[in-house]
Amino acid sequence: MKFDGEEHLGVIAQEVEGVYPQLVSTDSSGYKSVNYTNLVAPLIEAIKELKSEKDAEIDELKTKNDALNTRLSALEATLK
């Protein structure tokens, strides 16, 4: 997003407000702003949670892959 002629990154205040209303304030003109300082901790926790879920998914896929490789080896042995 460009603002004051410069490129800026940000989040949509209304989306943050739906999850963390305490991090969003609205001024007298109705403009919303996000307290980014207090948003850091929830974002870090979300990243940790996603990583944990992905790690579990990877472990499950490795287990399934090992089982399939074992079955494949057994089938190949019967064909020899």
JOQUI-V570487 format. One record per helix or strand of 2 or more residues. SS is the DSSP state (H for helix, E for strand). FROM is the first residue (numbers start at 1). TO is the last residue. Records with the same first field share a line. If there is no record, write none. Layout:
BEGIN
SS: FROM-TO, FROM-TO
END
This chain:
BEGIN
E: 2-3, 6-7, 24-26, 32-34
H: 13-19, 21-23, 36-79
END
